Amino acid sequence: MPDPVRPPHPSELDQLPDRDPQETTEWRESLDAVSSHAGGDRAAYLVRRTVEHAQHSGLTVPDLLETDYVNSIPTAAEPEFPGDEAMESRITAWNRWNAAAMVTRGSRYGLGGHIATFASAAWLYETGFEHFFRGKESADGGSGDQLYIQGHASPGIYARAFLDGRLSEDQLDRFRQEASGDGLPSYPHPRRLPWLWEFPTVSMGLGPISAIYQARFNRYLTGRGIKDTANSHVWAFLGDGEMDEPESTAALALAGREQLDNLTFVVNCNLQRLDGPVRANFKIVQELEAQFRAAGWNVIKSLWGSAWDEVFALDTTGALVQRLREVPDAQFQTYATRDAAYIREHFFGASPALTELGRLLTDGKIAELFQTSRAGHEPRKVYAAYKAAVEHKGAPTVILAQTVKGWTLGKGFESRNANHQMKKLTGNEFRTMRDLLELPIPDSKLDGDLVPYVHPGADSPEVRYLQERRAALGGPAPARKVHPVGLPTPADKPFDALKKGSGSQKIATTMALVRLVKDLMRDKETGKRWVPIVPDEARTFGMESLFPSAGIYSPRGQNYDPVDRDQLLYYKEAADGQILNEGITEAGSLADFTAAATSYATHGEPMIPFYIFYSMFGFQRTGDQFWALGDQLGRGFVIGATAGRTTMTGEGLQHADGHSHLLASSNPAAVAYDPAFAYEVGVIVKDGLRRMYGPEADQHEDIFYYLTVYNETKVQPPMPEGDGVEEGILKGLYRFREAEAPASDAPRIQLLASGTAIHWILEAQRMLAEEWGVAADVWSAPSWTELRREAMDCDAAALRGEPRVPYVTRALDGAPGPVLAVSDWMRAVPDQISQWVEQDWSSLGTDGFGLSDTREAARRHFGVDAQSVVVAALAQLARRGEVKPDAVRRAAESYGLN
């Protein structure tokens, strides 16, 4: 059925004055006449062609969001194919075979793998590798292209690396077998195979948003004069089902708004996701076209193979084009698996005109049309789409390439709902595949239990052709190369300022950190490499002072007079701005951070990203991206500001973070700290710069730092004297203040705290001494997680026969009395270290949902304020018989805790 006609709303007719109502009436009557005499299809066709002509003529008219369900580039307009198509077909055939063989052989171990995705997308990759994807050894000295490979297609990329000699048969046979070393990871994992993979993409949806911000960051590097990235193009290969993920389309408008014509999405539209059709009752290609066009993208539809050309030429009534547009995707999937008789009845039988058209076609022709002839399977059509994409200027491009999922794998695979879960081919299916691909593999090699890998030979025409094409394009791809660059150590002055404390001034640790970064950005050697990133909360974190000095990056500069232009800290945008103020998008901000954090590898330019956000909206909201950041070996500083469950006065449940450190502890690449004082912040940042960016480039670590800072203003003390303080800060624990001259018989206890909780236990220390005669030592614990990790390393060493005592055990060795740990986090955060503490252990925390109230009321509610700490300390001592049990009751009553 044709799309319903929406009657115009009166306001659409009357809003603008009509200078010539008679002329307007004549246009409408003309359209009515065409519709009446030639049909609605013809009338709609004329309207679309007229709008397209108006756009091409430079008239300002709204874009069409959908076009017909046909190729954007007609066959007659396709450029000459520059390669040897027969040779590239043989190369693709070898890759198809070895990808299927690798997964099938792995299935004997129950390891599985995915076959159907690469089978449908093989030409989408091969055409790029042969003609478009620039490598990192380009003569221009650039960074090459950035390739975001669809995760489930990884077997095909491994097969190609095997063909060009970068992987061995033995490595292929250890697909998904990494524990013994030299095996291949299941998907693109840079941390597991760092010389090949650049970008982790199999957590679906992260590839698209990461690719957009990578293209944007490439422009940022150029705008700031760090590196010319004009010759780098970002290619993202995606599945049509993957586009359901919110992250897949979350940043489309950014790419369109900033005209990122250095970016191309290739969406493999095989119309299937993991369990069935992507849009069973609708059309995913048309939906995606509308989404991308509305966001300002150039859209290229590459849908039908050359077998359709003569059929379209026979469609003199437009009935075929109309039928293609109205048939839902699930029905197309069915057509690909049914015989010609079924298609004649259900497709061509929809109208007399189509029935007549169907009579002109043989059964074989119909089967070819609906079962195999897709543009994504024809190198000439893929080449035409890619060439049009890279030559288009002023907007990013998406190519919607239609394929058959499982193509060439046999009728048992092609277009089947279950093919994503099908992990192997039978011997007969391999024979059928061999015959279809015309591979010179004798039957004798297919008689055994294991299908063989095949290779034409290192000096074969296919391998020479492949290698010559890659040499011409700048070397192997995909590839990840790191050229280690060490950065000079910043001057001590900014760090020394924090060590001195704040005197009588009260400042929050958030402000101390922002001041430190601002000072470091002034460093002549490394200042330009800082990349401050904030999701539209810069003023919340006191970063507005950076606006006029560093500027906010905008490729168009500032084409308006800011409302606060006459103020000292005005809102300044600039084409060479240093700050990335991303709007209200933590996902976009972290994608930005990832691009900057991996620039040392992608572009050979180490950058120091500094991403600051509400701590609640970090690991909780974008935890999957943090995991991908670790996979991609990113480096930089992640700052959870306004941290803790009780410091966000009045904000309530969804703003109160009491668990991000527990989430961060699960990420092996995250070095997490919860500093209590400004000097701790300075020590941690300085050491982080050394570990990630220091002068000794070969010693750089693939980690990122997570620091939580607070918005509660306090007098910042100077750093205590003593050689072990800095070591204790970095390792995670040191004694900040001993009990003052306790009596010899006074009960003793050790109070440990991180972050803002240090102030509660300092007050509790005073109250215990003055009101209860209890001597308490106060310890600062900047990192519960680092203490735990070091202790686990010691445990592992002991199992190897190398006994070591964990740092936390040694630090507390001999400390009298029990231990009470307190934090603004749930108890599980400090409890991480309990098993390595030899003293009696207990903890206080902020388990449960947050709530809106004052800090004092919230801390009383959770039982972590100074009075609650005193009562908990007395209770612990009472259990040991060191204070009278009655003391606990009396303390609770006197403080109003009961």
C-alpha positions in Angstrom: 0.0 0.0 0.0 1.3 3.5 -0.7 2.1 5.7 2.2 -1.0 7.6 3.5 -1.2 11.3 2.5 -1.1 13.6 5.4 -3.5 16.6 4.9 -1.8 19.9 5.4 -2.3 21.7 8.6 -3.9 25.1 8.1 -1.0 26.8 9.7 1.3 25.4 7.0 -0.8 27.0 4.3 -1.5 30.3 6.0 1.7 31.1 8.0 3.4 32.7 5.0 1.7 35.2 2.7 1.0 33.9 -0.9 2.2 36.5 -3.4 0.4 34.7 -6.3 -2.4 32.5 -5.1 -3.5 31.8 -8.7 0.0 30.4 -9.6 -0.1 28.2 -6.4 -3.5 26.9 -7.4 -2.2 26.0 -10.9 0.7 24.0 -9.4 -1.7 22.1 -7.2 -4.1 21.4 -10.0 -1.3 20.1 -12.2 -0.3 17.7 -9.5 -3.9 16.6 -9.0 -4.2 16.0 -12.8 -1.1 13.8 -12.9 -2.4 11.8 -9.9 -5.8 11.4 -11.5 -4.6 10.4 -15.0 -1.2 8.7 -14.3 -1.6 7.5 -10.8 -0.4 8.5 -7.3 3.0 6.8 -7.9 3.7 9.0 -10.9 2.7 12.1 -9.0 4.9 11.3 -6.1 7.8 10.6 -8.4 7.4 14.0 -10.0 7.4 15.7 -6.6 10.5 13.9 -5.5 12.4 14.7 -8.7 11.3 18.4 -8.5 12.5 18.7 -4.9 15.8 17.0 -5.9 16.2 19.4 -8.8 15.5 22.4 -6.5 18.2 21.2 -4.1 20.7 20.7 -6.8 19.9 24.2 -8.2 20.8 25.8 -4.9 17.3 26.6 -3.7 16.6 26.4 0.0 14.1 23.6 0.4 13.8 20.9 3.1 15.7 17.7 2.4 13.9 14.6 1.4 14.4 12.2 4.3 13.6 9.1 2.2 14.2 8.2 -1.4 13.1 5.2 -3.4 14.3 1.8 -2.4 16.9 1.7 -5.2 20.6 2.5 -5.6 21.7 6.1 -5.1 24.3 5.6 -7.9 22.8 4.2 -11.1 24.9 1.6 -13.0 25.5 4.1 -15.8 27.0 6.5 -13.4 29.4 4.1 -11.7 33.1 5.0 -12.2 35.5 2.6 -14.0 36.7 -0.1 -11.6 40.4 0.4 -11.2 41.4 -3.1 -10.0 41.6 -6.6 -11.4 38.2 -7.8 -10.5 38.9 -11.5 -11.2 42.0 -11.4 -9.0 40.2 -9.6 -6.2 37.4 -12.2 -6.4 40.0 -15.0 -5.9 41.5 -13.2 -2.9 38.0 -12.7 -1.4 37.3 -16.4 -2.0 40.4 -17.5 -0.1 39.4 -15.2 2.8 35.9 -16.5 2.9 37.1 -20.1 3.0 39.7 -19.6 5.7 37.3 -17.6 7.9 34.7 -20.4 7.7 37.4 -23.0 8.3 38.8 -21.2 11.3 35.5 -21.0 13.0 34.5 -24.5 12.1 37.8 -26.0 13.4 37.4 -24.0 16.6 33.9 -25.5 17.2 35.5 -28.8 18.1 36.5 -27.2 21.4 33.1 -25.6 21.9 34.6 -22.2 21.3 32.3 -21.1 18.5 32.7 -18.0 16.5 30.6 -16.2 13.9 30.6 -17.0 10.2 27.6 -15.4 8.6 28.5 -11.7 9.3 31.8 -11.7 7.3 30.2 -13.9 4.6 27.8 -11.1 3.9 30.3 -8.3 4.3 33.4 -9.8 2.6 33.3 -7.4 -0.4 32.6 -4.4 1.8 36.0 -5.0 3.4 38.0 -6.3 0.5 37.1 -3.3 -1.7 38.3 -1.0 1.0 41.6 -2.9 1.6 42.4 -3.0 -2.1 41.5 0.6 -3.0 40.7 2.9 -0.1 42.1 2.2 3.4 45.3 4.1 3.9 48.0 2.4 6.1 50.3 3.9 8.6 53.3 3.9 6.3 51.9 6.4 3.8 54.5 8.5 2.0 52.9 11.7 3.4 53.9 10.7 6.9 50.3 10.9 8.1 48.4 8.6 10.5 46.6 6.5 7.9 43.0 5.7 8.2 41.2 4.6 11.3 39.2 1.4 10.8 36.4 0.4 13.1 35.8 -3.3 12.1 32.5 -4.9 12.9 33.3 -7.2 15.8 31.5 -10.3 14.5 33.5 -10.0 11.2 36.8 -10.6 12.8 37.3 -14.1 11.3 37.5 -12.5 7.9 40.1 -10.0 9.0 42.2 -12.8 10.5 41.8 -14.8 7.3 43.1 -11.8 5.2 46.1 -11.3 7.6 46.8 -15.0 7.1 46.8 -14.6 3.4 49.2 -11.6 3.4 51.6 -13.5 5.8 50.9 -11.6 9.0 49.3 -14.6 10.8 50.3 -18.3 10.7 48.1 -21.3 10.3 49.0 -22.2 13.8 47.6 -18.9 15.1 44.4 -19.3 13.1 44.0 -22.7 14.8 44.2 -21.0 18.2 41.3 -18.6 17.5 39.7 -17.9 20.8 42.4 -19.8 22.6 44.5 -17.1 24.3 45.5 -18.5 27.6 48.5 -20.5 26.3 49.8 -17.4 24.4 49.9 -16.4 20.8 46.2 -17.2 20.3 43.8 -14.9 18.6 41.1 -13.0 20.5 37.5 -13.5 19.6 36.9 -10.0 18.5 38.9 -6.7 17.9 40.7 -6.4 21.2 43.8 -4.1 21.1 45.0 -5.1 24.6 45.1 -8.8 23.5 46.5 -8.3 20.0 48.0 -4.8 20.0 49.9 -4.9 16.7 46.7 -5.6 14.7 43.7 -4.1 16.4 43.3 -0.4 17.1 39.7 -0.1 18.2 37.5 -2.5 20.3 34.1 -2.6 18.6 32.2 -5.7 19.5 30.3 -4.2 22.4 27.8 -3.1 19.9 27.0 0.6 19.6 30.4 1.8 20.9 32.0 1.6 17.5 29.7 4.2 15.9 30.0 6.8 18.7 33.7 6.2 19.0 34.2 6.6 15.3 32.4 9.9 15.3 34.4 11.4 18.1 37.6 10.0 16.6 36.9 11.9 13.4 36.1 14.9 15.4 39.3 14.6 17.5 41.3 14.3 14.3 39.9 17.8 13.4 40.7 19.0 16.9 44.4 18.0 16.5 44.6 19.9 13.2 42.8 22.9 14.6 45.2 23.2 17.5 48.2 22.7 15.3 49.3 19.4 17.0 49.1 17.3 13.8 47.8 17.7 10.2 45.2 14.9 9.9 43.8 16.0 6.6 44.7 12.6 5.0 43.2 10.5 7.7 39.7 9.0 7.1 37.6 7.2 9.7 35.7 4.2 8.5 33.2 2.5 10.7 31.7 -0.9 9.7 28.4 -1.5 11.4 25.5 -3.9 11.4 22.0 -2.8 10.7 20.9 -4.5 13.9 23.6 -2.7 15.8 22.0 0.6 14.9 19.3 -0.2 17.5 21.8 0.6 20.3 21.3 4.1 21.6 25.0 4.9 21.3 24.9 4.1 17.6 22.9 7.1 16.7 23.5 9.3 19.8 26.1 11.5 18.0 24.9 11.6 14.5 23.9 15.3 14.8 27.4 16.2 16.0 28.9 14.7 12.9 26.5 16.4 10.7 26.7 19.7 12.5 30.5 19.8 12.3 30.5 18.6 8.7 32.9 15.7 9.4 33.5 14.7 5.8 36.5 12.7 7.1 34.1 10.0 8.3 32.2 7.2 6.6 29.8 4.7 8.1 29.3 1.5 6.2 26.2 -0.2 7.5 25.9 -3.8 6.4 22.2 -4.1 5.8 21.6 -7.8 5.6 18.3 -7.1 7.3 19.0 -9.5 10.1 20.1 -9.1 13.7 21.0 -11.9 16.2 17.6 -13.6 16.5 15.7 -12.5 13.4 14.8 -9.6 11.1 16.0 -6.1 12.1 12.7 -4.5 11.2 10.4 -7.5 10.5 7.3 -5.4 9.5 9.2 -2.3 8.4 12.2 -1.3 6.4 15.5 -0.7 8.2 17.2 0.9 5.2 14.5 3.5 4.8 14.5 4.2 8.6 18.2 4.6 8.7 18.2 6.8 5.6 15.7 9.2 7.2 17.7 9.3 10.5 21.0 10.1 8.8 19.6 12.6 6.4 17.8 14.4 9.2 21.1 14.6 11.1 22.8 16.2 8.1 24.6 13.2 6.6 25.1 12.3 3.0 23.4 9.0 2.4 24.4 6.5 -0.3 22.1 3.5 -0.8 23.8 0.6 -2.4 21.1 -2.0 -2.5 20.7 -4.0 -5.7 23.1 -5.9 -7.8 23.6 -5.6 -11.6 21.1 -8.3 -12.3 18.3 -5.8 -11.3 19.4 -3.3 -14.0 17.4 -4.8 -16.9 14.4 -5.4 -14.6 14.3 -1.7 -13.5 14.5 -0.8 -17.2 11.3 -2.8 -17.8 9.4 -1.0 -15.0 7.7 1.6 -17.2 4.9 2.1 -14.7 6.9 2.5 -11.4 5.1 -0.5 -10.0 8.3 -2.4 -9.3 9.9 0.5 -7.4 6.7 1.0 -5.4 6.5 -2.7 -4.5 10.1 -2.8 -3.4 9.4 0.1 -1.1 6.3 -1.4 0.5 7.5 -5.0 1.1 8.7 -5.4 4.7 12.1 -6.7 5.5 11.0 -10.0 6.9 9.3 -10.8 3.6 12.4 -10.0 1.7 14.3 -12.4 3.9 11.7 -15.1 3.1 12.0 -14.4 -0.7 15.7 -15.1 -0.4 15.0 -18.6 0.7 12.0 -19.5 -1.5 11.6 -20.7 -5.1 10.5 -18.6 -8.1 6.9 -19.8 -7.9 6.5 -18.4 -4.4 8.1 -15.1 -5.5 5.8 -14.9 -8.6 2.8 -15.3 -6.4 3.7 -13.1 -3.5 5.8 -10.4 -5.0 4.8 -10.1 -8.7 1.2 -11.0 -8.0 0.6 -7.8 -6.0 -0.6 -5.9 -9.1 -1.4 -6.5 -12.8 1.5 -4.4 -13.9 3.9 -6.5 -11.7 2.4 -9.8 -12.9 3.0 -8.7 -16.5 6.6 -7.8 -15.6 7.1 -11.2 -13.9 6.1 -13.0 -17.1 9.1 -11.4 -18.8 11.5 -13.1 -16.3 12.7 -16.7 -16.2 12.6 -18.6 -13.0 16.4 -18.5 -12.9 16.4 -14.8 -13.3 13.9 -14.4 -10.4 15.9 -16.6 -8.2 19.1 -14.6 -9.0 17.3 -11.3 -8.2 15.9 -12.3 -4.8 18.5 -14.8 -3.6 21.9 -13.3 -4.5 21.9 -10.1 -6.4 22.8 -7.5 -3.8 25.0 -4.5 -4.3 27.1 -5.4 -1.3 28.3 -8.5 -3.1 29.5 -6.7 -6.2 32.9 -4.9 -6.0 32.0 -2.4 -8.7 29.0 -1.2 -6.8 30.9 -1.1 -3.5 33.8 0.8 -5.2 31.4 3.3 -6.6 29.8 3.9 -3.2 33.2 4.3 -1.5 34.5 6.6 -4.1 31.5 8.8 -3.9 31.8 8.8 -0.1 35.4 10.0 0.1 34.9 12.6 -2.6 31.8 14.1 -0.9 32.6 17.3 0.9 30.8 19.2 3.6 29.1 16.3 5.4 29.8 12.8 6.7 28.6 9.9 4.6 26.7 6.7 5.4 26.6 3.9 3.0 23.7 1.6 3.4 24.9 -1.6 1.7 22.4 -4.4 1.2 23.7 -8.0 1.5 22.5 -11.5 2.3 23.6 -12.7 5.7 25.6 -15.9 5.3 26.1 -15.5 1.5 28.2 -18.2 -0.2 27.8 -20.5 2.9 25.0 -22.5 1.3 21.2 -22.6 1.5 21.4 -23.8 5.1 22.9 -20.5 6.1 21.8 -17.8 3.8 19.1 -15.5 5.2 18.3 -18.0 8.0 17.1 -16.5 11.3 19.5 -18.8 13.2 22.6 -18.2 11.2 24.2 -15.9 13.8 24.3 -18.8 16.2 25.5 -21.4 13.6 29.2 -22.1 14.2 30.3 -24.6 11.7 29.8 -26.0 8.2 29.4 -29.7 7.3 31.7 -31.4 4.9 29.1 -31.3 2.2 28.5 -27.5 2.8 32.3 -26.9 2.4 32.2 -28.8 -0.9 29.3 -26.7 -2.1 31.2 -23.5 -1.0 34.4 -24.6 -2.8 32.5 -25.1 -6.0 30.7 -21.8 -5.7 33.9 -20.0 -5.0 35.8 -22.0 -7.7 38.7 -22.8 -5.3 41.3 -25.3 -6.4 40.8 -27.7 -3.4 40.7 -31.4 -4.3 38.1 -33.7 -2.7 40.9 -35.6 -1.0 41.6 -32.6 1.3 38.0 -32.6 2.4 37.8 -36.2 3.4 39.3 -35.8 6.9 37.7 -34.7 10.2 39.1 -31.2 9.9 38.6 -29.0 6.9 42.0 -27.5 5.9 43.2 -24.0 5.7 44.2 -23.1 2.2 46.8 -20.7 0.9 47.8 -20.0 -2.7 51.4 -19.6 -1.8 53.5 -16.7 -0.6 54.7 -15.9 -4.1 51.3 -16.5 -5.8 49.7 -13.9 -8.0 47.0 -13.3 -5.4 49.4 -12.6 -2.6 51.6 -10.4 -4.7 48.6 -8.4 -5.9 47.4 -8.0 -2.3 50.7 -6.9 -1.0 51.3 -4.5 -3.9 48.0 -2.9 -3.3 48.6 -2.5 0.4 52.1 -1.1 -0.3 50.6 1.5 -2.6 48.1 2.5 0.1 50.7 2.8 2.9 51.2 -0.6 4.4 49.2 -3.3 6.2 45.7 -2.7 7.6 44.3 -2.9 10.1 47.4 -2.2 12.1 48.3 -0.5 15.4 51.7 1.1 15.7 53.1 2.9 18.7 56.1 5.2 18.3 57.0 5.9 21.9 57.2 9.6 22.8 58.2 10.6 26.3 57.1 14.0 27.6 59.3 16.2 29.8 58.5 16.1 33.5 56.6 19.3 34.4 58.1 21.7 36.8 57.7 21.0 40.6 56.1 24.4 41.3 52.4 23.5 40.7 52.8 20.4 42.8 54.7 22.1 45.6 52.0 24.7 45.9 49.6 21.9 46.9 52.1 20.4 49.3 52.1 23.7 51.3 48.4 23.5 52.0 45.9 26.3 51.8 46.7 28.2 55.0 43.5 29.5 56.5 41.6 29.4 53.2 39.0 26.7 52.7 39.0 25.1 49.3 37.5 21.8 48.0 39.7 19.1 46.5 37.9 19.7 43.2 39.2 23.3 43.1 42.7 22.1 44.1 42.7 19.7 41.2 41.4 22.3 38.7 44.0 24.8 39.8 46.7 22.2 39.4 45.6 21.4 35.9 45.3 25.0 35.0 48.9 25.5 36.1 50.1 22.5 34.2 48.4 23.7 31.0 50.7 26.7 31.2 53.8 24.5 31.0 55.8 25.4 27.9 56.7 21.9 27.0 53.6 19.9 27.8 50.8 22.4 28.4 49.4 22.2 24.9 48.9 18.4 25.3 46.3 18.7 28.0 42.8 18.1 26.7 40.2 19.2 29.3 36.9 17.5 28.7 33.6 18.3 30.5 30.0 17.4 29.8 28.5 20.9 30.1 29.2 21.3 33.9 32.5 23.3 33.7 31.0 26.0 36.0 29.9 23.4 38.5 33.5 22.3 38.9 35.0 25.8 38.9 36.5 25.5 35.4 35.1 28.7 33.9 38.5 30.3 34.5 39.8 28.2 31.7 37.3 29.6 29.1 39.0 32.8 28.2 42.6 31.5 28.5 42.3 28.0 26.9 39.1 28.5 24.8 36.4 26.0 24.0 37.0 24.1 20.8 34.6 24.9 18.0 35.6 24.3 14.3 33.6 27.4 13.3 35.1 29.6 16.0 32.8 32.1 17.7 30.3 33.7 15.3 28.4 35.6 17.9 28.9 38.0 20.7 28.8 36.0 24.0 26.3 37.5 26.5 29.1 37.7 29.1 31.7 39.2 26.7 32.3 42.1 29.1 33.1 39.8 32.0 36.6 38.5 32.9 35.6 34.9 32.6 33.5 35.1 29.4 32.4 32.1 27.3 35.0 31.9 24.5 34.9 29.5 21.6 37.7 29.2 19.1 38.8 27.0 16.2 42.0 26.3 18.2 40.3 26.0 21.5 41.7 23.5 24.0 38.6 22.6 26.0 36.1 20.0 24.8 32.8 21.1 26.3 30.6 18.4 24.9 27.1 19.3 26.0 25.1 17.0 28.2 26.6 13.7 27.0 28.8 11.6 29.2 28.9 9.0 26.4 30.2 11.6 24.0 32.6 13.0 26.5 34.1 9.6 27.2 34.3 8.9 23.4 36.3 12.1 23.2 38.5 11.0 26.1 39.2 7.7 24.4 40.3 9.4 21.2 42.6 11.7 23.1 43.8 8.9 25.4 44.9 6.7 22.5 46.3 9.5 20.3 49.8 8.3 21.3 49.2 5.3 19.2 46.7 6.5 16.6 48.6 9.6 15.6 52.0 9.2 17.4 51.0 12.3 19.5 50.6 11.8 23.2 47.8 13.9 24.6 46.8 14.2 28.3 43.0 14.0 28.5 41.4 15.3 31.7 37.8 14.3 31.8 35.7 15.7 34.8 32.1 14.8 35.5 29.6 14.1 38.3 31.0 11.0 39.8 27.6 9.3 39.8 27.5 9.7 36.0 30.8 8.1 35.2 31.3 4.4 35.7 27.6 3.8 36.3 26.4 5.5 33.1 29.3 4.7 30.8 30.9 1.6 32.3 31.0 -0.3 29.0 32.9 2.6 27.4 35.4 2.5 30.3 35.9 -1.1 29.6 36.6 -0.4 26.0 38.9 2.4 27.0 41.0 -0.2 28.9 40.9 -2.5 26.0 42.1 0.3 23.7 45.0 0.9 26.1 43.9 4.5 26.8 45.8 6.8 29.1 44.7 9.9 31.0 42.9 11.3 34.0 39.3 10.6 34.7 37.8 12.8 37.5 34.7 11.9 39.4 33.8 15.2 40.9 31.3 16.0 43.7 32.0 12.5 44.8 30.6 10.5 47.7 27.0 9.7 48.7 26.6 12.6 51.2 28.4 15.6 49.7 25.8 16.5 47.1 23.5 18.5 49.4 19.9 18.5 48.3 20.5 16.6 45.0 19.1 13.3 46.0 19.1 9.6 45.1 20.3 9.7 41.5 23.1 12.1 42.1 24.5 10.5 45.2 27.5 8.3 44.3 28.5 5.7 46.9 29.7 3.0 44.6 31.8 4.2 41.7 35.0 3.1 43.4 33.6 -0.4 43.6 32.8 -0.3 39.8 36.2 1.2 39.1 37.9 -1.6 41.0 36.5 -4.1 38.5 38.4 -2.4 35.6 42.0 -3.7 35.6 43.2 -0.6 33.7 41.7 1.9 36.2 44.1 3.1 38.9 41.6 4.5 41.4 42.2 7.0 44.1 40.0 8.8 46.6 42.3 11.5 47.9 41.4 13.4 51.2 43.7 16.4 50.8 45.0 18.7 48.1 48.6 17.5 48.6 47.5 13.9 48.0 45.9 15.1 44.7 49.3 16.6 43.6 51.3 13.5 44.5 48.9 11.2 42.6 48.7 13.4 39.5 52.5 13.8 39.3 53.0 10.0 39.6 50.3 9.4 37.0 52.1 11.7 34.6 55.3 9.8 35.2 53.7 6.4 34.7 51.7 7.3 31.6 53.7 10.0 29.9 57.2 10.3 31.5 60.5 10.9 29.7 61.3 7.1 29.7 58.9 6.3 26.8 59.6 2.6 26.9 58.3 2.4 30.5 54.9 3.9 29.8 52.0 2.0 31.3 48.7 1.4 29.5 46.5 2.5 32.4 44.2 5.4 33.2 43.6 7.2 36.5 40.3 7.6 38.3 40.3 10.3 41.0 37.3 11.3 43.1 37.3 14.8 44.4 34.8 16.7 46.5 32.9 20.0 46.5 33.1 20.4 50.3 35.4 23.3 51.2 38.0 22.6 53.9 41.3 24.0 55.1 43.9 22.0 53.2 46.8 21.0 55.5 50.4 20.9 54.4 51.8 17.5 53.6 53.2 15.8 56.7 56.9 15.4 57.1 58.4 12.0 56.6 60.0 9.9 53.8 57.1 7.4 53.7 54.2 9.8 53.1 54.4 9.9 49.3 54.9 6.2 49.2 51.9 5.7 51.4 49.8 8.0 49.3 50.6 6.1 46.1 50.3 2.7 47.7 47.1 3.7 49.3 47.6 4.1 53.1 49.7 6.1 55.5 49.3 7.4 59.1 48.2 11.0 59.0 47.9 11.8 62.7 48.8 9.8 65.7 47.0 9.9 69.0 48.4 12.6 71.2 50.4 11.3 74.2 47.8 8.6 75.3 47.8 7.2 78.8 49.6 3.9 79.1 46.3 2.1 79.9 44.1 4.0 77.4 42.2 1.8 74.9 43.6 2.1 71.4 42.0 2.0 68.0 43.0 2.7 64.4 40.7 4.9 62.3 41.1 4.6 58.5 39.3 6.9 56.0 39.5 8.1 52.4 38.2 11.3 50.8 36.0 13.6 52.7 35.5 11.0 55.5 39.0 11.9 56.8 37.3 15.0 58.5 34.8 12.9 60.3 37.4 10.6 61.8 39.6 13.5 62.8 36.7 14.9 64.8 36.0 11.4 66.1 39.6 11.2 67.2 39.2 14.4 69.2 35.9 13.2 70.8 37.2 9.8 71.7 40.2 11.3 73.5 38.4 14.1 75.3 35.1 12.4 76.1 35.9 8.7 76.4 39.6 8.4 77.1 40.2 6.4 73.9 43.4 7.0 71.9 42.9 6.8 68.1 45.4 7.0 65.3 44.1 8.5 62.1 45.1 7.0 58.8 44.5 8.3 55.3 43.6 5.6 52.7 43.8 7.3 49.3 43.2 4.0 47.5 41.5 0.9 48.9 41.7 -0.6 45.4 45.5 -0.2 45.0 46.0 -1.8 48.5 43.9 -4.7 47.4 45.6 -5.2 44.1 49.1 -5.2 45.7 47.9 -7.6 48.3 46.5 -10.0 45.7 49.9 -9.8 43.8 51.5 -10.9 47.1 49.1 -13.8 47.4 49.9 -14.9 43.8 53.6 -14.7 44.5 53.2 -16.9 47.6 51.5 -19.5 45.4 54.7 -19.4 43.3 56.9 -20.0 46.3 57.8 -16.3 46.6 56.2 -15.2 49.9 55.7 -11.4 50.3 53.9 -9.5 52.9 51.3 -7.1 51.5 51.9 -3.4 52.0 48.7 -2.9 54.0 49.7 -5.6 56.4 53.1 -4.1 56.9 51.8 -0.6 57.2 49.5 -1.6 60.1 51.9 -4.0 61.7 52.1 -3.4 65.4 49.3 -0.7 65.4 47.5 -1.3 68.7 43.8 -2.0 68.9 41.2 -2.9 66.3 40.7 -1.1 62.9 37.6 0.9 62.0 37.5 2.0 58.3 35.1 4.8 57.3 34.3 6.3 53.9 31.5 8.1 51.9 31.2 4.9 49.9 29.4 1.6 50.5 31.2 -0.6 53.0 32.3 -3.0 50.3 34.8 -0.4 49.1 37.0 -0.3 52.2 36.2 -4.0 52.9 38.3 -4.9 49.9 41.4 -5.0 52.2 39.9 -6.6 55.3 41.4 -10.0 54.8 44.9 -8.6 54.8 44.5 -6.6 58.0 45.6 -8.7 61.0 43.7 -6.6 63.6 40.0 -6.9 64.3 38.2 -5.2 61.4 35.0 -3.3 61.1 33.8 -0.6 58.7 31.2 2.1 58.2 29.8 3.2 54.9 26.9 4.7 53.0 25.1 1.6 51.7 21.7 2.2 50.2 20.1 4.9 48.2 21.1 8.5 48.5 18.6 11.1 49.7 18.1 14.9 49.6 19.1 16.8 52.7 22.0 18.6 54.3 25.4 16.9 54.5 25.0 16.6 58.3 21.6 15.1 58.1 22.6 12.7 55.3 25.7 11.5 57.3 23.7 11.0 60.4 21.2 9.0 58.3 23.9 6.7 57.0 25.7 6.5 60.4 29.0 7.9 59.2 29.2 11.3 61.0 31.8 11.8 63.7 29.4 10.9 66.5 28.5 7.6 64.7 32.2 6.9 64.3 32.7 7.4 68.0 29.9 5.0 68.9 31.1 2.4 66.4 34.7 2.6 67.8 33.4 2.2 71.4 31.3 -0.8 70.3 34.4 -2.4 68.7 36.4 -1.8 71.9 33.6 -3.1 74.0 33.5 -6.4 72.1 37.2 -6.8 73.0 36.5 -5.9 76.7 38.6 -2.7 76.5 35.7 -0.4 77.4 32.6 -1.1 79.4 29.5 -2.1 77.3 27.5 0.6 79.0 29.8 3.2 77.3 28.2 2.3 73.9 24.7 2.9 75.1 25.6 6.2 76.9 27.4 7.5 73.9 24.5 6.7 71.6 22.1 8.4 73.9 24.2 11.5 74.4 24.6 11.9 70.6 21.0 11.2 69.9 21.8 8.2 67.8 19.2 5.8 69.3 
